[in-house]
Amino acid sequence: MGSTVLIADDDPVQCRLLEAMVRRFGYHARLVDSGEAALRELEGGKIDLLVLDLVMPDLDGMGVLGRMRARGLQVPVIVQTAHGSIDAVISAMKAGAADFVVKPVGAERLQASIRNALKHRALEREVRVLAKRAAGQLGLRDLVARGPEMERVVRLAEKAAGSTIPVLIEGETGTGKQMVAHAIHGGGERRGRPFVAVNCGTLPEAEAERILFGQDKNAAGAVDKQAGKLAEAHGGTLFLDNVGELSPVLQVKLLDALRSGEIEPLGARRAVRTDFRLISSTSRNLIDLVKAGQFREDLYYRLHVFPIMLPALRMRREDVADLAWHFLARFGAEEGKAIRSISAEALALLTAYDWPGNVRQLENAMYRAVILAEGDEIGVPDLPQIAARVDGFDVRIPSAPLLPPKPVHTGPAMITGAPLREIITVREPHTMTMLDARGDVRTLESLETDMLKFAIRHHRGQMTEVARKLGIGRSTLYRKLKELGLDEASIGVRAGEVGESHQAA
């Protein structure tokens, strides 16, 4: 189930008719019989849209719209009138209503009105969030937090935002740790000041110290003076993503900087004072790294002052529909596609799936759905990879035109004494076979090799992009290439392309 629609009407028969239609469309429905009751529900913060009768005894629809505007309640409103009065409709639209319907409203008209209102709400919210994020003013109440798990996160983050206490955000990959860090920054006294994010997992080893701490023009090989990320964050917030990936040398330097409030750029003759608020994140268990001798215990206690654990998306299914709507609004606008809604069946599918890749995987799934959609609504056929993994949703990925059969083995073959029929390989573009020529399951190493080769060729050797799309750090990517014995020649990219992208990053 998706969004929640509040129906405010003092006519019980009309309320029940609207409730039945709303539930048939795939939304939650709540009923109230007065304007005052509607306002109380709206202030609870769990309502996505209000269907409001203009004529009610205690507080009429115009009064509700006026109080909503005075209290800053930005829930979209569809007003309904029994008489179709043009003057009443114009007044309601001027007061902030998103649309109007005439009683008795037909199911198709009401469904279209609800879809349009929710779409515009999602788009407006996405634009507002992007603008606030760019200005360093993203607030904690801008986060999608309908369920109790995320409400707990928001309450903790609000307490952290009111101080400069070091925060460690923990959670699985893709849960939105950087978004929460942005919100803490935007909710504190340093909002509007620099928010500097560093992904410690993608720092090139040879350049990591210079990138973090900067360099003086007297440093060996330096052309000019360069400020590091810690200096750039002066007065604002430094966000160290994947902090557990820092090398031992950088752990020592970071610990010294946190203790003294000073940094030492490469080649500098004296330290430089800096003042920043520190927020770090990790998808790994830092205490396990401490026990394994891979992370300094004293640095761990410097970072782990105010921990916030982000729940996996499977633990906050109440938020899936809202997140899907926001991604639809963004990608629909970016791709220039007029997609107005997500079907009830598609929302049920998205909510039922466990999302091992968390919010990032949902974001990618909605991006692909927007590209695949041929109509103005996202349906289950636009989410084939997800549908294939959820019971009750049997959707196959559309097949590309088959290539002419190409024999791979034409002579008689024997496997454990049994004759093997001629093997024919017919594959769609960009698919990976799970079985080898003998019919055995391929090894993980061979599958991983093919996947890395394809990703690097597809992104033309841009290793930062390859690592990001695969959901791993650059250091992990290079380690895997070395372990698998892959080089430029075996991958097939242009000579020097991989090395250049590594150097540029």
C-alpha positions in Angstrom: 0.0 0.0 0.0 1.1 3.5 -0.7 0.1 7.1 0.2 -2.5 8.0 2.8 -5.6 10.0 1.7 -7.7 11.8 4.3 -11.4 12.2 3.5 -13.2 15.0 5.3 -16.9 15.0 4.8 -19.9 15.1 7.2 -22.0 12.9 4.9 -21.3 9.3 6.0 -22.6 7.8 2.8 -20.4 10.0 0.7 -17.4 9.2 3.0 -17.9 5.5 2.5 -18.2 5.8 -1.3 -15.0 7.8 -1.4 -13.2 5.4 0.9 -14.1 2.4 -1.3 -12.7 4.2 -4.4 -9.5 5.4 -2.7 -8.8 1.9 -1.4 -9.5 0.4 -4.8 -6.9 2.8 -6.3 -4.3 1.3 -3.9 -4.1 4.0 -1.2 -4.7 4.0 2.5 -7.8 6.0 3.5 -8.8 7.8 6.7 -12.2 9.3 7.4 -13.2 12.4 9.5 -16.5 14.2 9.7 -15.4 17.7 10.5 -12.9 20.4 9.6 -11.4 20.5 13.1 -10.8 16.7 13.0 -9.2 17.1 9.6 -6.7 19.6 11.0 -5.8 17.4 13.9 -5.1 14.5 11.5 -3.0 16.8 9.2 -0.9 18.0 12.1 0.0 14.4 12.9 2.2 14.5 9.8 1.1 11.1 8.3 -1.3 12.4 5.6 -0.3 12.7 1.9 -3.5 14.2 0.4 -6.8 15.7 1.7 -10.1 15.3 -0.1 -12.1 18.1 1.5 -15.8 18.9 1.4 -16.4 22.6 1.2 -19.7 22.5 3.2 -19.4 21.2 6.8 -21.2 22.4 9.9 -18.4 23.4 12.4 -15.5 24.5 10.2 -16.1 24.6 6.5 -13.7 23.7 3.8 -12.6 27.4 3.2 -11.9 27.6 6.9 -9.7 24.5 6.8 -7.7 25.8 3.9 -7.2 29.1 5.7 -5.9 27.4 8.8 -3.7 25.1 6.8 -2.0 28.0 5.2 -1.6 29.9 8.5 0.0 26.8 10.1 2.3 26.0 7.1 0.6 22.6 6.4 1.6 21.8 2.8 -0.6 18.7 2.2 -2.3 18.9 -1.3 -6.0 19.4 -1.2 -8.8 18.3 -3.6 -12.0 20.1 -2.7 -15.4 18.7 -3.6 -18.6 20.6 -4.0 -22.2 19.5 -4.6 -23.2 22.4 -6.8 -20.2 23.1 -9.0 -20.2 26.7 -8.0 -17.6 28.5 -10.0 -17.1 31.2 -7.4 -16.6 28.6 -4.6 -14.1 26.7 -6.8 -12.1 29.9 -7.7 -12.0 30.9 -4.0 -10.8 27.4 -3.0 -8.1 27.3 -5.7 -6.9 30.8 -4.6 -6.7 29.5 -1.0 -4.4 26.7 -2.0 -6.4 23.8 -3.3 -4.7 21.7 -5.9 -7.9 20.5 -7.7 -11.7 20.2 -7.4 -14.3 17.6 -8.1 -18.1 17.8 -8.3 -20.3 15.5 -6.3 -20.9 12.7 -7.0 -17.5 12.3 -8.5 -16.7 9.4 -10.8 -13.9 6.9 -10.0 -11.8 7.8 -13.1 -12.0 11.5 -12.4 -11.1 11.1 -8.7 -8.2 8.7 -9.5 -6.7 11.2 -12.1 -7.0 14.0 -9.6 -5.3 12.1 -6.8 -2.5 10.9 -9.1 -1.8 14.4 -10.4 -1.9 16.0 -6.9 0.6 13.3 -5.5 2.8 13.7 -8.5 3.1 17.5 -8.1 3.6 17.1 -4.3 6.5 14.7 -4.9 8.1 16.9 -7.6 7.8 20.0 -5.4 9.3 18.2 -2.5 12.2 16.9 -4.6 12.9 20.4 -6.0 12.8 21.8 -2.4 15.2 19.1 -1.1 17.7 19.6 -3.9 17.7 23.3 -3.4 18.2 23.0 0.3 20.9 20.5 -0.1 22.8 22.7 -2.6 22.5 25.6 -0.1 23.6 23.5 2.9 20.1 24.0 4.5 18.6 20.5 4.2 16.7 19.9 7.3 15.9 16.7 9.3 12.2 17.1 8.5 13.0 16.9 4.8 14.0 13.3 5.2 11.5 10.6 4.3 10.6 9.2 7.7 7.1 7.8 7.9 7.9 4.7 10.0 9.0 4.4 13.6 12.5 3.3 12.7 13.3 6.5 10.8 11.4 8.6 13.3 13.9 7.4 15.9 16.8 8.4 13.6 15.3 11.9 13.1 14.9 12.4 16.9 18.5 11.4 17.5 19.7 13.5 14.6 17.8 16.5 15.9 19.6 16.2 19.3 23.0 15.9 17.5 22.2 18.9 15.3 21.8 21.1 18.3 25.5 20.7 19.3 28.9 20.1 17.7 29.3 16.6 19.1 31.1 14.1 16.7 28.5 11.9 15.0 29.1 8.4 13.6 26.3 7.2 11.2 26.3 3.5 10.9 24.3 1.4 8.5 24.4 -0.9 5.4 25.6 0.4 2.1 23.0 2.5 0.3 20.9 3.4 3.4 21.3 7.2 2.9 24.0 8.0 5.4 25.2 11.1 3.5 21.7 12.5 3.3 21.4 12.2 7.0 24.7 13.9 7.5 23.5 16.8 5.2 20.4 17.1 7.3 22.3 17.2 10.6 24.5 20.0 9.1 21.4 21.8 7.8 19.7 21.6 11.2 22.6 23.0 13.2 24.3 26.4 13.8 26.7 25.8 10.9 24.0 25.5 8.2 24.9 27.7 5.3 28.6 27.1 5.9 30.7 24.6 3.9 29.6 20.9 3.9 32.7 19.0 2.7 32.2 15.3 1.9 35.0 12.9 1.4 34.6 9.2 0.5 37.5 7.6 2.2 36.9 4.4 0.2 37.7 6.0 -3.1 40.8 8.1 -2.1 43.7 7.1 -4.3 46.5 5.9 -2.0 49.2 8.1 -3.4 47.1 11.3 -3.3 45.1 10.7 -0.1 47.2 12.7 2.3 47.4 15.7 -0.1 43.6 15.6 -0.7 42.8 15.5 3.0 45.4 17.7 4.5 46.6 19.8 1.6 50.1 20.8 0.5 52.3 23.8 0.7 54.1 25.1 -2.4 57.4 23.9 -0.8 56.2 20.3 -0.9 58.1 17.9 -3.1 56.7 17.9 -6.6 54.2 20.7 -5.8 53.4 23.3 -8.4 51.3 25.5 -6.1 49.8 25.6 -2.6 46.6 23.5 -2.3 44.1 23.5 0.5 43.0 20.1 1.8 39.5 18.9 2.6 39.9 19.5 6.3 40.9 23.1 5.6 38.0 23.6 3.2 35.6 22.5 5.9 36.7 25.3 8.2 33.7 26.8 9.9 31.4 24.1 8.5 31.1 20.3 8.6 33.5 17.6 7.4 31.8 14.4 6.4 34.0 11.3 6.2 32.1 8.6 4.4 33.4 5.0 4.7 35.8 6.2 7.4 36.8 2.6 8.2 38.7 2.6 4.8 41.3 5.1 6.0 44.9 3.9 5.9 46.8 3.6 9.2 49.0 6.6 8.3 45.9 8.8 7.7 44.3 7.5 10.8 47.2 8.9 12.8 47.1 12.3 11.1 43.4 12.6 11.5 43.6 11.7 15.2 46.3 14.4 15.7 44.1 17.0 13.9 41.1 16.2 16.0 43.2 16.4 19.2 45.0 19.7 18.4 42.6 21.5 16.1 45.5 21.9 13.7 46.5 20.3 10.4 49.9 20.0 8.8 49.8 20.3 5.0 52.5 18.4 3.1 55.7 20.5 3.0 54.4 23.2 5.3 56.7 24.7 7.9 54.0 25.2 10.5 50.5 23.8 11.3 47.3 25.5 10.3 44.4 26.0 12.6 41.0 24.7 11.5 37.6 24.4 13.1 35.1 22.0 11.7 32.2 19.8 12.9 33.0 16.1 12.2 30.4 13.6 11.0 31.6 10.2 9.8 29.9 7.1 8.5 30.6 3.4 8.0 28.9 0.4 6.6 31.5 -1.8 8.4 31.6 -2.7 12.1 34.4 -0.5 13.4 34.9 -2.3 16.7 35.6 -5.5 14.7 38.2 -3.6 12.7 39.7 -2.4 16.0 39.9 -5.9 17.3 41.6 -7.0 14.0 44.2 -4.3 14.4 42.9 -2.5 11.2 41.5 0.6 12.9 43.0 2.6 15.8 41.1 2.2 19.0 41.8 5.8 20.2 40.4 7.2 16.9 37.4 4.9 17.2 36.5 6.5 20.5 37.0 10.0 19.0 34.5 9.2 16.3 32.0 7.0 18.2 30.8 9.7 20.5 27.2 10.0 19.2 26.3 6.9 17.1 23.2 6.8 14.9 22.2 3.5 13.3 20.3 3.8 10.0 17.8 1.0 9.4 17.9 -1.0 6.2 15.1 -0.2 3.8 13.5 -3.7 4.5 13.1 -2.4 8.1 11.2 0.7 7.0 8.8 -0.5 4.4 6.4 2.4 5.3 8.9 4.7 3.5 9.2 2.8 0.3 6.2 4.4 -1.5 7.3 7.9 -0.6 10.8 7.3 -1.7 9.5 5.8 -5.0 7.4 8.8 -5.6 10.3 11.2 -5.0 12.6 9.3 -7.4 9.8 9.2 -10.0 9.4 13.0 -9.8 13.1 13.6 -10.2 13.9 11.1 -13.0 10.7 11.9 -14.8 11.7 15.6 -14.9 15.4 14.8 -15.8 14.4 12.4 -18.7 11.5 14.7 -19.9 8.9 11.9 -19.5 5.4 12.8 -18.4 4.9 9.9 -16.0 2.1 10.8 -13.6 1.8 7.8 -11.3 2.8 4.4 -10.0 0.2 1.7 -10.1 -1.1 0.2 -6.9 0.3 -3.2 -8.0 3.7 -1.7 -8.6 3.7 0.0 -5.2 2.7 -3.4 -3.6 5.7 -5.0 -5.4 8.1 -2.3 -4.3 6.9 -2.6 -0.7 7.1 -6.4 -0.6 10.7 -6.5 -1.9 13.6 -6.7 0.6 15.9 -4.3 -1.1 19.4 -5.7 -0.3 20.9 -2.6 -1.9 18.6 -0.3 0.2 17.6 3.2 -0.9 20.3 3.3 -3.6 18.9 0.1 -5.2 15.4 1.6 -5.1 16.7 4.7 -6.7 18.3 2.8 -9.5 15.2 0.6 -10.0 13.0 3.7 -10.4 15.4 5.2 -12.8 15.3 2.1 -15.0 11.5 2.0 -14.7 11.2 5.6 -15.9 13.3 4.7 -18.9 11.3 1.5 -19.6 7.8 3.0 -19.1 5.9 3.4 -22.4 2.8 5.0 -20.9 2.2 7.6 -18.2 2.2 5.1 -15.3 4.9 2.9 -13.8 3.6 -0.6 -13.6 5.0 -4.0 -12.7 6.3 -4.7 -16.2 8.6 -1.7 -15.8 10.2 -3.4 -12.7 11.1 -6.8 -14.2 14.2 -7.5 -12.0 12.3 -6.8 -8.9 9.2 -8.7 -9.9 11.3 -11.8 -10.7 12.4 -11.9 -7.0 9.1 -11.5 -5.3 6.5 -14.3 -5.1 3.3 -13.7 -6.9 4.8 -11.4 -9.5 5.8 -13.3 -12.6 7.3 -10.8 -15.0 10.0 -11.8 -17.5 12.6 -9.4 -18.8 11.6 -8.6 -22.4 13.8 -10.5 -24.8 15.9 -8.9 -27.4 15.8 -10.3 -31.0 17.5 -13.6 -31.1 20.8 -13.8 -32.9 21.2 -16.6 -35.6 22.1 -19.8 -33.9 25.9 -20.2 -33.7 27.3 -23.7 -33.0 29.9 -23.7 -30.3 30.6 -27.4 -30.4 29.7 -29.5 -33.4 31.5 -32.8 -32.9 30.4 -35.6 -30.6 31.4 -35.0 -27.0 31.4 -37.2 -23.9 30.8 -36.1 -20.3 31.3 -39.0 -17.8 30.6 -41.5 -20.5 27.3 -40.0 -21.7 26.9 -38.5 -25.2 26.4 -34.7 -25.2 24.1 -33.2 -27.9 25.4 -30.3 -30.0 25.6 -27.2 -27.9 24.1 -24.1 -29.4 24.7 -20.7 -27.8 22.0 -18.0 -28.4 22.4 -15.0 -26.1 20.9 -11.6 -25.8 23.2 -8.6 -25.8 24.7 -7.8 -22.4 23.7 -11.0 -20.7 26.0 -13.3 -18.8 25.8 -17.1 -19.0 25.6 -19.0 -15.8 26.8 -22.3 -17.2 30.1 -23.2 -19.0 30.4 -25.2 -22.2 30.2 -28.5 -20.2 26.9 -27.5 -18.6 28.5 -26.9 -15.2 27.8 -23.8 -13.1 30.6 -21.2 -13.6 32.9 -20.3 -10.8 32.4 -17.0 -8.9 35.9 -15.9 -10.1 35.0 -16.3 -13.8 31.7 -14.5 -13.3 33.4 -11.7 -11.4 36.0 -11.4 -14.1 33.4 -11.0 -16.9 31.5 -8.5 -14.8 34.5 -6.3 -14.1 35.6 -6.4 -17.8 32.1 -5.4 -19.0 31.8 -2.6 -16.4 35.1 -1.1 -17.3 34.5 -1.2 -21.0 31.0 0.1 -20.6 32.2 3.2 -18.6 35.3 3.6 -20.9 37.8 3.1 -18.2 36.4 5.7 -15.8 37.3 3.8 -12.7 35.6 6.1 -10.2 32.3 5.7 -12.1 32.9 1.9 -12.3 33.4 1.6 -8.6 30.4 3.8 -7.8 28.1 1.7 -10.1 29.3 -1.6 -8.7 28.8 -0.3 -5.1 32.4 -0.8 -4.0 35.4 1.5 -3.2 38.1 2.2 -5.7 40.7 0.6 -3.6 38.5 -2.6 -3.5 38.1 -2.4 -7.3 41.9 -2.2 -7.9 42.5 -5.0 -5.5 40.1 -7.2 -7.3 41.7 -6.4 -10.7 45.0 -7.4 -9.3 43.7 -10.6 -7.7 42.1 -11.6 -11.0 45.2 -10.7 -13.1 43.3 -8.2 -15.2 45.2 -5.5 -17.0 44.4 -3.0 -19.9 45.2 -5.6 -22.6 42.9 -8.3 -21.1 40.1 -5.8 -20.5 40.2 -4.3 -23.9 40.1 -0.6 -23.1 42.3 1.9 -25.0 45.9 1.9 -23.8 46.4 4.1 -20.8 42.7 4.8 -20.4 42.4 3.0 -17.1 45.6 4.5 -15.7 44.6 8.0 -16.7 41.2 7.7 -15.0 42.9 6.4 -11.8 45.3 9.3 -11.9 42.6 11.9 -12.5 40.5 10.7 -9.6 
